[in-house]
């Protein structure tokens, strides 16, 4: 729940520019999360753990 100011939520008090800025930053944050997840599983063989892909030391 959002923090209240009197009997109204804080979100109701935001202007259009501030709402756009918040949405823009949230989308950027999601894209970063997706890029990290894609990099984590990039070129990984299906149904095999990642440890098997490492060359023997």
Helices and strands as residue ranges (DSSP letters): E 4-5, E 8-9, G 10-13, H 16-40, G 50-53
